[in-house]
């Protein structure tokens, strides 16, 4: 799993989805475990995550498009109630080239 995960957080999320108990996953509250499993089940439309391959769990973590990342960040409050995308020519502009 470590060869496909982009960072340590991915590994923890996948381990929780698979029901793997490690020292690190045990430190996280049970509520986090339930939320991760529930989200995975809803996204993958399955009732049991034990049969879902690791690469599918990992792919589910990855955003499919810039638009989806934008929607997630906006929903998560990363926009800080300001315009998230800066228009060209404004201070702190973002280049998407």
MMTF fields as JSON, N, C-alpha, C and O atoms, coordinates in Angstrom:
{
  "mmtfVersion": "1.0.0",
  "mmtfProducer": "UNKNOWN",
  "numBonds": 387,
  "numAtoms": 388,
  "numGroups": 97,
  "numChains": 1,
  "numModels": 1,
  "chainsPerModel": [1],
  "groupsPerChain": [97],
  "chainIdList": ["A"],
  "bondAtomList": [4, 2, 8, 6, 12, 10, 16, 14, 20, 18, 24, 22, 28, 26, 32, 30, 36, 34, 40, 38, 44, 42, 48, 46, 52, 50, 56, 54, 60, 58, 64, 62, 68, 66, 72, 70, 76, 74, 80, 78, 84, 82, 88, 86, 92, 90, 96, 94, 100, 98, 104, 102, 108, 106, 112, 110, 116, 114, 120, 118, 124, 122, 128, 126, 132, 130, 136, 134, 140, 138, 144, 142, 148, 146, 152, 150, 156, 154, 160, 158, 164, 162, 168, 166, 172, 170, 176, 174, 180, 178, 184, 182, 188, 186, 192, 190, 196, 194, 200, 198, 204, 202, 208, 206, 212, 210, 216, 214, 220, 218, 224, 222, 228, 226, 232, 230, 236, 234, 240, 238, 244, 242, 248, 246, 252, 250, 256, 254, 260, 258, 264, 262, 268, 266, 272, 270, 276, 274, 280, 278, 284, 282, 288, 286, 292, 290, 296, 294, 300, 298, 304, 302, 308, 306, 312, 310, 316, 314, 320, 318, 324, 322, 328, 326, 332, 330, 336, 334, 340, 338, 344, 342, 348, 346, 352, 350, 356, 354, 360, 358, 364, 362, 368, 366, 372, 370, 376, 374, 380, 378, 384, 382],
  "bondOrderList": [1, 1, 1, 1, 1, 1, 1, 1, 1, 1, 1, 1, 1, 1, 1, 1, 1, 1, 1, 1, 1, 1, 1, 1, 1, 1, 1, 1, 1, 1, 1, 1, 1, 1, 1, 1, 1, 1, 1, 1, 1, 1, 1, 1, 1, 1, 1, 1, 1, 1, 1, 1, 1, 1, 1, 1, 1, 1, 1, 1, 1, 1, 1, 1, 1, 1, 1, 1, 1, 1, 1, 1, 1, 1, 1, 1, 1, 1, 1, 1, 1, 1, 1, 1, 1, 1, 1, 1, 1, 1, 1, 1, 1, 1, 1, 1],
  "groupList": [{"groupName": "UNK", "atomNameList": ["N", "CA", "C", "O"], "elementList": ["N", "C", "C", "O"], "formalChargeList": [0, 0, 0, 0], "bondAtomList": [1, 0, 2, 1, 3, 2], "bondOrderList": [1, 1, 2], "singleLetterCode": "X", "chemCompType": "L-PEPTIDE LINKING"}],
  "groupTypeList": [0, 0, 0, 0, 0, 0, 0, 0, 0, 0, 0, 0, 0, 0, 0, 0, 0, 0, 0, 0, 0, 0, 0, 0, 0, 0, 0, 0, 0, 0, 0, 0, 0, 0, 0, 0, 0, 0, 0, 0, 0, 0, 0, 0, 0, 0, 0, 0, 0, 0, 0, 0, 0, 0, 0, 0, 0, 0, 0, 0, 0, 0, 0, 0, 0, 0, 0, 0, 0, 0, 0, 0, 0, 0, 0, 0, 0, 0, 0, 0, 0, 0, 0, 0, 0, 0, 0, 0, 0, 0, 0, 0, 0, 0, 0, 0, 0],
  "groupIdList": [1, 2, 3, 4, 5, 6, 7, 8, 9, 10, 11, 12, 13, 14, 15, 16, 17, 18, 19, 20, 21, 22, 23, 24, 25, 26, 27, 28, 29, 30, 31, 32, 33, 34, 35, 36, 37, 38, 39, 40, 41, 42, 43, 44, 45, 46, 47, 48, 49, 50, 51, 52, 53, 54, 55, 56, 57, 58, 59, 60, 61, 62, 63, 64, 65, 66, 67, 68, 69, 70, 71, 72, 73, 74, 75, 76, 77, 78, 79, 80, 81, 82, 83, 84, 85, 86, 87, 88, 89, 90, 91, 92, 93, 94, 95, 96, 97],
  "secStructList": [7, 6, 6, 6, 7, 1, 1, 2, 2, 2, 2, 2, 2, 2, 2, 2, 2, 2, 6, 7, 7, 7, 2, 2, 2, 2, 2, 1, 7, 2, 2, 2, 2, 2, 2, 2, 2, 2, 2, 2, 2, 2, 2, 2, 6, 7, 1, 7, 4, 4, 4, 1, 7, 2, 2, 2, 2, 2, 2, 2, 2, 1, 7, 1, 1, 2, 2, 2, 2, 2, 2, 2, 2, 2, 2, 6, 6, 6, 6, 6, 6, 1, 7, 1, 1, 7, 7, 6, 6, 1, 6, 6, 7, 7, 7, 7, 7],
  "xCoordList": [0.826, 0.0, 0.873, 0.504, 2.005, 2.858, 3.366, 3.666, 3.463, 3.975, 2.942, 3.312, 1.647, 0.649, 0.161, -0.364, 0.321, -0.16, 0.762, 1.985, 0.169, 0.991, 1.542, 2.562, 0.881, 1.403, 0.9, 0.116, 1.36, 1.05, -0.446, -0.993, -1.101, -2.529, -3.325, -4.273, -2.948, -3.605, -3.537, -4.528, -2.374, -2.188, -3.126, -3.772, -3.202, -4.081, -5.545, -6.266, -5.977, -7.371, -7.689, -8.742, -6.791, -7.01, -7.012, -7.836, -6.091, -6.057, -7.365, -7.887, -7.889, -9.156, -10.283, -11.12, -10.3, -11.343, -11.278, -12.31, -10.062, -9.884, -10.081, -10.155, -10.168, -10.336, -9.035, -9.041, -7.916, -6.605, -6.346, -6.413, -6.051, -5.737, -4.223, -3.538, -3.72, -2.301, -2.187, -3.19, -0.974, -0.768, -1.302, -1.87, -1.119, -1.521, -3.028, -3.63, -3.647, -5.099, -5.819, -6.906, -5.22, -5.835, -5.866, -6.691, -4.979, -4.941, -6.102, -6.458, -6.689, -7.764, -9.097, -9.35, -9.952, -11.242, -12.112, -12.022, -12.942, -13.835, -14.754, -15.133, -15.11, -15.965, -15.304, -15.977, -13.997, -13.257, -13.328, -13.549, -13.142, -13.209, -14.58, -14.669, -15.637, -16.997, -17.237, -17.805, -16.805, -17.021, -16.288, -16.85, -15.048, -14.273, -14.946, -15.116, -15.328, -15.975, -17.307, -17.625, -18.085, -19.381, -19.201, -19.914, -18.247, -18.001, -17.565, -18.055, -16.652, -16.205, -17.366, -17.512, -18.182, -19.319, -20.287, -20.813, -20.521, -21.43, -20.829, -21.516, -19.562, -18.913, -18.816, -19.093, -18.421, -18.229, -19.51, -19.552, -20.55, -21.846, -21.706, -22.186, -21.039, -20.887, -21.317, -21.339, -21.659, -22.032, -20.87, -20.875, -19.865, -18.72, -17.436, -17.277, -16.535, -15.296, -14.197, -13.164, -14.405, -13.337, -12.998, -11.882, -13.939, -13.679, -13.173, -12.865, -13.088, -12.653, -11.123, -10.475, -10.532, -9.074, -8.444, -9.059, -7.221, -6.504, -6.376, -6.532, -6.093, -5.918, -7.214, -7.171, -8.356, -9.643, -9.871, -10.344, -9.534, -9.648, -8.766, -9.181, -7.543, -6.615, -7.127, -7.092, -7.599, -8.088, -9.267, -9.432, -10.071, -11.227, -10.793, -11.536, -9.598, -9.082, -8.667, -8.59, -8.397, -7.83, -8.917, -9.893, -8.763, -9.738, -9.636, -8.545, -10.784, -10.813, -10.523, -10.08, -10.772, -10.577, -10.303, -10.556, -9.786, -9.546, -10.849, -10.875, -11.927, -13.228, -13.691, -14.243, -13.474, -13.847, -12.994, -13.494, -11.704, -10.847, -11.323, -11.347, -11.698, -12.205, -13.463, -13.586, -14.401, -15.658, -15.375, -15.996, -14.449, -14.116, -13.519, -13.926, -12.565, -11.915, -12.9, -12.847, -13.785, -14.797, -15.708, -16.017, -16.137, -17.011, -16.29, -16.897, -15.017, -14.244, -13.86, -13.251, -14.212, -13.919, -12.544, -12.101, -11.851, -10.5, -10.507, -9.464, -11.675, -11.776, -11.831, -11.71, -12.012, -12.072, -13.053, -12.798, -14.174, -15.222, -14.735, -15.381, -13.646, -13.139, -13.218, -13.469, -13.012, -12.995, -11.832, -10.687, -12.128, -11.084, -10.198, -8.978, -10.814, -10.029, -9.817, -10.775, -8.595, -8.268, -8.268, -7.805, -8.779, -8.784, -7.396, -6.631, -7.086, -5.776, -5.496, -6.35, -4.329, -3.942, -4.107, -3.59, -4.808, -4.951, -3.766, -3.077, -3.562, -2.489, -2.69, -3.804, -1.662, -1.734, -2.447, -3.053, -2.385, -3.104, -2.555, -1.403, -3.4, -3.035, -2.955, -3.884, -1.858, -1.719, -2.079, -1.533, -2.984, -3.412, -2.884, -3.443, -1.82, -1.287, -0.501, 0.023],
  "yCoordList": [-1.189, 0.0, 1.256, 2.265, 1.204, 2.383, 2.845, 4.026, 1.943, 2.318, 3.089, 3.759, 3.013, 3.769, 5.007, 5.927, 5.049, 6.191, 7.383, 7.238, 8.565, 9.752, 10.326, 11.015, 10.05, 10.515, 9.624, 8.699, 9.918, 9.109, 9.132, 8.136, 10.244, 10.357, 9.383, 8.763, 9.245, 8.279, 6.876, 6.146, 6.515, 5.183, 4.992, 3.951, 5.984, 5.874, 5.727, 4.892, 6.538, 6.483, 5.118, 4.547, 4.596, 3.282, 2.188, 1.275, 2.272, 1.277, 1.291, 0.233, 2.469, 2.567, 1.952, 1.222, 2.248, 1.7, 0.175, -0.494, -0.371, -1.815, -2.465, -3.689, -1.651, -2.201, -2.65, -3.437, -2.149, -2.505, -1.672, -0.444, -2.341, -1.65, -1.555, -2.566, -0.344, -0.104, 0.865, 1.379, 1.102, 2.052, 3.429, 4.131, 3.809, 5.15, 5.258, 6.267, 4.225, 4.304, 4.216, 4.77, 3.527, 3.403, 4.742, 4.939, 5.658, 6.975, 7.869, 8.817, 7.562, 8.406, 8.033, 6.855, 9.016, 8.737, 7.801, 7.799, 7.017, 6.082, 6.8, 6.24, 8.048, 8.831, 8.997, 8.915, 9.227, 9.375, 8.068, 8.08, 6.946, 5.638, 5.443, 5.019, 5.752, 5.585, 6.481, 6.043, 7.735, 8.681, 8.251, 8.312, 7.819, 7.371, 6.171, 6.137, 5.191, 3.991, 4.338, 3.816, 5.213, 5.607, 6.318, 6.027, 7.257, 7.983, 7.041, 7.135, 6.143, 5.18, 4.333, 4.123, 3.852, 3.006, 3.769, 3.221, 5.035, 5.845, 6.115, 5.986, 6.484, 6.813, 5.577, 5.649, 4.451, 3.229, 2.412, 1.435, 2.823, 2.137, 0.652, -0.211, 0.376, -0.989, -1.035, -0.013, -2.232, -2.375, -2.889, -2.761, -3.476, -4.036, -3.615, -3.874, -2.981, -2.493, -3.548, -3.326, -4.681, -5.684, -6.281, -6.76, -6.257, -6.814, -5.783, -6.127, -4.531, -3.471, -3.466, -3.363, -3.575, -3.58, -2.259, -1.196, -2.352, -1.188, -0.091, 1.087, -0.467, 0.557, 1.315, 2.494, 0.672, 1.352, 2.315, 3.434, 1.879, 2.767, 3.996, 5.118, 3.777, 4.891, 5.833, 7.053, 5.268, 6.098, 6.965, 8.092, 6.439, 7.181, 8.438, 9.418, 8.415, 9.59, 10.708, 11.869, 10.359, 11.323, 12.145, 11.582, 13.457, 14.282, 14.035, 13.852, 14.034, 13.778, 15.021, 14.921, 16.181, 17.387, 18.575, 18.539, 19.617, 20.859, 21.419, 21.988, 21.262, 21.759, 21.053, 21.697, 19.737, 19.007, 19.443, 19.561, 19.684, 20.173, 21.537, 21.809, 22.387, 23.707, 23.593, 24.257, 22.74, 22.571, 22.061, 22.526, 21.114, 20.581, 21.671, 21.827, 22.415, 23.453, 24.538, 25.051, 24.879, 25.895, 25.387, 26.119, 24.118, 23.523, 23.392, 23.585, 23.071, 22.876, 24.197, 24.207, 25.305, 26.6, 27.122, 28.086, 26.504, 26.958, 28.276, 28.912, 28.693, 29.972, 31.139, 32.286, 30.878, 31.915, 33.036, 34.205, 32.669, 33.617, 34.721, 35.763, 34.517, 35.45, 34.738, 33.535, 35.458, 34.803, 33.821, 34.196, 32.571, 31.544, 31.637, 31.504, 31.865, 32.008, 33.494, 34.263, 33.877, 35.272, 35.497, 34.654, 36.619, 36.947, 37.391, 37.944, 37.143, 37.494, 38.973, 39.818, 39.275, 40.653, 41.07, 42.116, 40.292, 40.653, 40.092, 39.173, 40.671, 40.246, 38.775, 38.391, 37.976, 36.577, 35.71, 34.702, 36.086, 35.322, 33.905, 33.641, 33.005, 31.616, 31.333, 31.637, 30.761, 30.393, 28.914, 28.064, 28.616, 27.229, 26.691, 25.74, 27.277, 26.847, 25.552, 25.04],
  "zCoordList": [0.0, 0.0, 0.0, -0.602, 0.657, 0.747, -0.619, -0.797, -1.568, -2.893, -3.714, -4.678, -3.355, -4.116, -3.378, -4.005, -2.07, -1.29, -1.492, -1.512, -1.642, -1.868, -0.573, -0.585, 0.543, 1.826, 2.958, 2.742, 4.151, 5.328, 5.647, 6.12, 5.395, 5.67, 4.812, 5.293, 3.551, 2.668, 3.269, 3.282, 3.757, 4.341, 5.527, 5.647, 6.397, 7.565, 7.161, 7.708, 6.206, 5.758, 5.16, 5.441, 4.341, 3.722, 4.779, 4.725, 5.744, 6.817, 7.61, 7.963, 7.888, 8.607, 7.782, 8.313, 6.493, 5.612, 5.578, 5.524, 5.608, 5.572, 6.939, 7.041, 7.986, 9.329, 9.968, 10.914, 9.45, 10.0, 11.252, 11.213, 12.35, 13.597, 13.75, 13.901, 13.71, 13.945, 15.121, 15.614, 15.553, 16.656, 16.281, 17.118, 15.03, 14.594, 14.385, 14.751, 13.8, 13.616, 14.958, 15.12, 15.908, 17.24, 17.977, 18.869, 17.61, 18.257, 17.825, 18.526, 16.668, 16.14, 16.774, 17.025, 17.036, 17.662, 16.82, 15.593, 17.476, 16.791, 15.808, 14.779, 16.13, 15.241, 13.862, 12.834, 13.848, 12.589, 11.803, 10.592, 12.49, 11.842, 11.188, 10.036, 11.921, 11.393, 10.186, 9.185, 10.279, 9.179, 7.91, 6.816, 8.052, 6.893, 6.24, 5.021, 7.046, 6.497, 5.839, 4.77, 6.468, 5.905, 4.576, 3.616, 4.508, 3.262, 2.144, 1.019, 2.456, 1.454, 0.951, -0.253, 1.863, 1.472, 0.58, -0.388, 0.91, 0.093, -1.294, -2.308, -1.33, -2.599, -3.499, -4.696, -2.914, -3.695, -3.846, -4.594, -3.128, -3.168, -2.841, -3.577, -1.722, -1.221, 0.235, 0.921, 0.7, 2.104, 2.945, 4.169, 2.272, 2.979, 2.268, 1.075, 2.977, 2.377, 2.316, 1.685, 2.959, 3.025, 1.658, 1.454, 0.731, -0.603, -1.609, -2.75, -1.192, -2.104, -2.163, -1.122, -3.358, -3.488, -3.014, -3.101, -2.519, -1.997, -3.047, -2.729, -4.304, -5.328, -5.592, -5.946, -5.428, -5.593, -4.425, -4.622, -3.218, -2.051, -2.241, -1.95, -2.732, -2.936, -4.026, -3.864, -5.128, -6.23, -5.775, -6.241, -4.877, -4.371, -3.628, -3.578, -3.054, -2.338, -3.28, -2.877, -4.541, -5.468, -6.155, -6.651, -6.191, -6.91, -8.41, -8.95, -9.068, -10.505, -11.336, -12.48, -10.764, -11.556, -10.657, -9.452, -11.261, -10.531, -9.986, -8.895, -10.738, -10.307, -9.031, -8.139, -8.931, -7.72, -6.535, -5.416, -6.779, -5.689, -5.215, -4.015, -6.148, -5.802, -4.948, -3.918, -5.386, -4.653, -3.241, -2.285, -3.096, -1.779, -0.887, 0.265, -1.414, -0.616, -0.216, 0.902, -1.113, -0.805, 0.311, 1.251, 0.199, 1.202, 2.543, 3.596, 2.506, 3.732, 4.39, 5.46, 3.756, 4.351, 4.059, 4.683, 3.115, 2.804, 2.061, 1.909, 1.596, 0.907, 1.862, 1.435, 3.153, 4.186, 3.853, 4.146, 3.24, 2.875, 1.943, 1.836, 1.289, 0.285, -1.052, -1.108, -2.096, -3.403, -3.432, -3.176, -3.743, -3.73, -4.965, -4.875, -6.111, -7.338, -7.601, -7.689, -7.72, -7.989, -9.495, -10.264, -9.894, -11.313, -11.744, -10.953, -13.0, -13.53, -13.31, -13.576, -12.835, -12.6, -11.157, -10.766, -10.351, -8.939, -8.163, -8.604, -7.011, -6.162, -5.742, -5.385, -5.777, -5.374, -6.388, -6.025, -7.656, -8.672, -8.775, -8.43, -9.255, -9.433, -10.927, -11.675, -11.347, -12.751, -12.902, -12.198, -13.806, -14.035, -15.344, -15.89, -15.861, -17.139, -17.002, -17.991]
}
